[in-house]
Amino acid sequence: MTAREQLGTRGGAFQADVGLRVRKAGGEVDVVPLKSARLSMFDAAVPWREFRWYRGQRHFSGSYWSATMRAHVGYESRLEYANLLLADFDPRVDWILSQPFLLEGEDKGTRRRHIPDYLIVRADHTVCVVDVKPAAKLTVPQVRDSLSWSRRVIEPHGWEYRVQSEPDEVGP
């Protein structure tokens, strides 16, 4: 069993119907319960959505050549790009996948569907699921509830969950 496969479930309780959908390069989609998710599922994964560029679009999508991945990693905003750069330059990071999966399940009578921005695997084999949101949006009830649900279902799986916003200012 590889180190990625060993990073299965650790502690915590799971909601029975929380699942992951992982898109593969050929267009097929693997569907598994979160409690059965292993990192080996992501070896052939591609981002859940396509990154599109067009004149006049409201956000800044792109593709960044990652030294960590030795391949392009997508982003959908300048804020995601800034946080992607920080992850790429972090010597503890071994692997970065953008829009790694669609997380879906029940939350107090509400059906939730959420695509995190990044899946990061560190050299010590710990996993971090990252969502990038502007600080100003973190108080919007729909955003706050979605991110809170993501944390409640991801962390019991043994994966860290982090919401990142604007990096700290640099200056004197």
N, C-alpha and C positions, 0 to 999 in steps of 0.2 A: 504494500500500500504506500503510495507516495505521500509526501508531507502535505500536499494540497488536499488529498482525500482524507487524511487524518483530521483535518480541521472541520469536523462535523459538528454535531450538536453538543453543547456543554451547558448543563444547568438550565434552569428556567422552564417555564411552561409555554406551550405553543397553542395558538388558536388552531383548531382542527382543520379549518379550511383555508389557511394562508398558503398561497402557492407562488412559485416563480415560473416565469416564462423566459426562456433564453433563446434568442434568435441565432441561428447558425448561418454560415456563409452561403450555403445553397438555398436558403430561404425557409428551411424547415425550422420548427420551433419545438424545443424540449420543454415539457411541462412537468414539474415535480413539486411535491409539497416542500415548503421551506425546510422542514425538519430533515428532509432527505438531501438537501443541497450540498454538493461538494465542489470544491474549486476546480476539479478536473472537468466539470461541466462547461467551464468557460474557456477551455483551451481553443476551441474553434468558434467562439462567440464573436458576433459582430454587434455594433451598437444597435439598440432597439429601433431608433428612428434614423432616417437618413439626414445628414447635415446638408442643408440647402442654402444657396446664396442667390440673391436676386436684387436687382436695383430697387432701392427704396425700402428694403425690409427694415423692420423696427429693431431687430437685434443683430448682433455681430457674431455670426457663426463662422467656423473655420476648422482648419486641420493643422495641428502642430506636430512637427517632427520631434518625437520624444527620444532623447538619448537612452532613457531607461528601457523603452520598448523596442528601440531600433525600428520604429514604424510610426506612422501617423496616428495621433489620438485626437478625436474630435472634441469640439466645444461649441456651445450655443450662445455664449455671451462673453463680453470682455471680462466679467467677473469670474466666469468659469475658466477662462484662459489664464487669468492671473493666478488662480488657485492651482491650475494644472502645472504652470511653470514652477510653483513652489514644490509641488509633489515630485516633479521631474528632477529637481535639483536636490532633493532630500536623499542622502546616501543610504538611508534605511529602506527606501522603497525599491522593490524588485519588479513590480508589475502594476500597470495602470490600464484599466479598461473603461472606456466611456459608455454611458447608458447600458450598463451590464445586463439588466433584466427588468421585466415588468413584474412588480410585486402586486398581488391582488388577494383580497379577502374581506371578511366581514369585520366591522367595527361598530359595536353597539347599534346594530340594525342598519348601518350604512355600508353599502358595498364600496370598497376603496380599491383604486388602481393607481399605482405610483411607479415612476421610472426614476431611480436614483441617478445622479450625475456621474459618479465614478465608483469603481471597485478598485481598491488599492491593496496589494499584498506586500508586506514588508519582509525583509531578509530573515527575521525571526519567525516567519510563517504566520504572523497575526494578520487578520483581515480587517479592513476598514471600509465601510460603505459610506460614501460622501454625497451629501446634497449641498449645492451652492445656491444661496439665496441672498439678495440684498438685505441688509439689516433692517431697512424700513419695511420690508414685507413680512418680517417675522412676527409682527403683532396682528396681522390680518388673520381673523379667525379660521378661515378655510385653509390657509397655508399652515398656520400653527397646528391645527388638528391633523392635517395630513402628515406633517413631519413628526408629530408626537406619536401617531399610529405607527409610522415606519420604525421609530426608535423602539416602541414596545414589542414589535414582532421580530426585529433584527437582533437586538442585543441578547435575548435569551438563546439565540442560535450560537452564541459564542463569538459573534462578529461585532466589532466596534461600530458604532454609528455616530457620524459627526455631521453637523451643519456648519458650513463655512460661509463667511460673509467677506466683507472687504478686508484685505490684509492691513496690518498695523501701518500707520504712517511712518515714513522714514524721514528723519530730520534731526536737527541739532537739539 
